[in-house]
Amino acid sequence: MKRNLTVLFLMLAFAGYSQGKLTYGSGGSVYNSENQKVNTNLVRALMDTNPEALKLYNSGRSKKTWGNVLFYGGIGLVATNLIVAMNSDNNYTSTSKTIYNNNGTPIVTVVSVSSERSNMALAVIGGAMLVASIPIKIGYPKKIKAALEKYNNGLAETYKPEPKTTLIASTNQIGLRIEF
């Protein structure tokens, strides 16, 4: 009986500490202790009491935004430039030269044709944007995880359980009720 009460007490104590903890999911998502996705604005509101964690979280979110802008912008530039280059007619320039004999009648006409390559500058810029987005997209989860860790550590420090103890008595029994 003692053992069961001790286990129950420890489980209630741990349950009290686990309330309000935030965890990191993939893609910058944040989940609460019930494993439900939490909106970004709600995360910011929860972290309002911990300015250091809020600053890290906002920094991570802005890194995610810039990484997405560079990544998808780079893909768009590369794809657009390649599609336009494949579907456009090549620019041909031709020059002709006619060789005449002594009588003034043409003997041979020589035609020289040259084509110009498509301009791939936008594809190169898009590729550079893609390469630049890689370290940004790798780095933002670290900032968000650090912010959540600071927030969760702050919860453990500021959480002070106030147990309420009540003596219950009736005609047949007596007991002690502890509420957390």
C-alpha positions as CSV (number, residue, x, y, z in Angstrom):
1,M,0.0,0.0,0.0
2,K,2.8,2.4,0.9
3,R,4.5,1.6,-2.4
4,N,1.4,2.3,-4.4
5,L,0.9,5.7,-2.7
6,T,4.5,6.6,-3.3
7,V,4.3,5.7,-7.0
8,L,1.0,7.7,-7.2
9,F,2.6,10.7,-5.5
10,L,5.6,10.6,-7.8
11,M,3.4,10.3,-10.9
12,L,1.4,13.3,-9.8
13,A,4.5,15.4,-9.2
14,F,5.9,14.6,-12.6
15,A,2.6,15.3,-14.2
16,G,2.6,18.7,-12.6
17,Y,6.1,19.5,-14.0
18,S,5.2,18.3,-17.5
19,Q,2.3,20.7,-18.0
20,G,3.1,23.5,-20.5
21,K,6.3,22.0,-21.9
22,L,6.8,22.6,-25.6
23,T,8.6,20.2,-28.0
24,Y,10.0,20.6,-31.5
25,G,8.5,18.8,-34.5
26,S,9.8,18.6,-38.0
27,G,9.7,21.7,-40.2
28,G,9.7,24.2,-37.3
29,S,6.5,23.0,-35.8
30,V,6.0,23.2,-32.1
31,Y,3.9,20.8,-30.1
32,N,2.5,21.0,-26.6
33,S,2.5,18.3,-23.9
34,E,-0.7,16.8,-25.3
35,N,1.2,16.4,-28.7
36,Q,-1.0,19.0,-30.4
37,K,0.5,21.5,-32.8
38,V,0.7,25.0,-31.4
39,N,0.3,28.1,-33.5
40,T,3.3,30.4,-33.9
41,N,1.4,33.3,-32.3
42,L,0.5,31.2,-29.3
43,V,4.1,30.1,-28.9
44,R,5.2,33.7,-28.9
45,A,2.5,34.5,-26.3
46,L,3.7,31.7,-24.1
47,M,7.3,32.8,-24.4
48,D,6.4,36.4,-23.5
49,T,7.5,35.8,-19.9
50,N,11.0,34.6,-21.1
51,P,12.4,37.3,-23.3
52,E,15.6,35.4,-24.1
53,A,13.7,32.4,-25.3
54,L,11.4,34.6,-27.3
55,K,14.3,36.3,-29.0
56,L,15.8,33.0,-30.0
57,Y,12.5,31.7,-31.2
58,N,11.9,34.8,-33.4
59,S,15.4,34.6,-34.8
60,G,14.8,30.9,-35.7
61,R,11.5,31.7,-37.4
62,S,13.0,34.6,-39.4
63,K,15.8,32.3,-40.5
64,K,13.2,29.8,-41.6
65,T,11.4,32.4,-43.6
66,W,14.6,33.7,-45.3
67,G,15.7,30.1,-46.0
68,N,12.4,29.4,-47.7
69,V,12.5,32.6,-49.7
70,L,16.0,31.8,-51.0
71,F,15.3,28.1,-51.6
72,Y,12.0,28.5,-53.5
73,G,13.1,31.7,-55.2
74,G,16.2,29.9,-56.5
75,I,14.2,26.9,-57.7
76,G,11.9,29.3,-59.5
77,L,14.7,31.2,-61.2
78,V,16.5,28.1,-62.3
79,A,13.3,26.4,-63.6
80,T,12.0,29.6,-65.4
81,N,15.4,30.2,-67.1
82,L,15.8,26.6,-68.2
83,I,12.2,26.4,-69.6
84,V,12.5,29.7,-71.4
85,A,15.9,28.6,-72.8
86,M,14.6,25.3,-74.0
87,N,11.5,26.7,-75.6
88,S,12.9,29.8,-77.3
89,D,14.2,29.9,-80.8
90,N,17.9,30.2,-81.1
91,N,19.1,33.5,-82.5
92,Y,20.7,32.8,-85.8
93,T,22.8,35.3,-87.7
94,S,23.7,34.5,-91.3
95,T,26.0,36.2,-93.7
96,S,26.4,35.4,-97.3
97,K,29.2,36.1,-99.7
98,T,28.9,35.6,-103.5
99,I,31.9,34.9,-105.6
100,Y,31.8,36.2,-109.2
101,N,33.8,35.2,-112.2
102,N,35.3,37.6,-114.7
103,N,32.1,37.9,-116.6
104,G,30.2,39.1,-113.6
105,T,28.1,36.0,-113.2
106,P,28.0,34.4,-109.8
107,I,29.9,31.2,-109.3
108,V,29.4,30.3,-105.7
109,T,27.5,31.8,-102.8
110,V,28.9,31.0,-99.4
111,V,26.5,31.3,-96.5
112,S,27.9,31.5,-92.9
113,V,25.4,30.7,-90.1
114,S,26.1,31.2,-86.4
115,S,23.8,30.8,-83.4
116,E,23.9,32.4,-80.0
117,R,23.6,30.6,-76.8
118,S,20.7,31.4,-74.5
119,N,21.5,33.7,-71.6
120,M,21.8,31.5,-68.4
121,A,22.4,34.3,-65.9
122,L,19.2,33.8,-64.0
123,A,19.8,30.1,-63.7
124,V,23.3,30.9,-62.2
125,I,21.7,33.4,-59.8
126,G,19.0,30.9,-58.8
127,G,21.7,28.2,-58.2
128,A,23.6,30.6,-56.0
129,M,20.4,31.3,-54.0
130,L,19.8,27.5,-53.6
131,V,23.3,27.1,-52.3
132,A,22.9,30.0,-49.9
133,S,19.7,28.6,-48.5
134,I,21.2,25.3,-47.4
135,P,23.1,26.5,-44.3
136,I,20.2,28.8,-43.3
137,K,17.7,25.9,-43.5
138,I,20.0,23.7,-41.6
139,G,20.6,26.3,-38.8
140,Y,17.0,27.4,-38.0
141,P,15.9,24.3,-36.1
142,K,18.9,24.7,-33.8
143,K,17.7,28.1,-32.8
144,I,14.1,27.0,-32.3
145,K,15.2,24.0,-30.2
146,A,17.4,26.2,-28.1
147,A,14.5,28.6,-27.5
148,L,12.2,25.8,-26.5
149,E,14.8,24.4,-24.2
150,K,15.2,27.8,-22.5
151,Y,11.5,28.1,-22.2
152,N,11.0,24.7,-20.7
153,N,13.9,25.2,-18.3
154,G,12.3,28.5,-17.2
155,L,9.1,26.6,-16.5
156,A,10.8,24.2,-14.2
157,E,12.5,27.1,-12.3
158,T,9.3,29.2,-11.9
159,Y,6.9,26.3,-11.3
160,K,6.0,26.1,-7.6
161,P,3.4,23.5,-6.9
162,E,1.0,24.5,-4.1
163,P,-0.5,21.4,-2.7
164,K,-3.7,21.7,-0.9
165,T,-4.1,19.3,2.0
166,T,-7.5,18.5,3.4
167,L,-8.5,16.3,6.3
168,I,-11.5,14.3,5.5
169,A,-13.4,12.6,8.3
170,S,-16.7,10.8,8.4
171,T,-18.4,8.5,10.9
172,N,-16.7,5.4,9.6
173,Q,-13.3,6.7,8.3
174,I,-10.7,9.4,8.4
175,G,-8.4,10.4,5.6
176,L,-6.0,12.9,4.2
177,R,-6.6,14.4,0.7
178,I,-3.7,16.1,-1.1
179,E,-4.5,18.1,-4.2
180,F,-2.0,19.5,-6.7
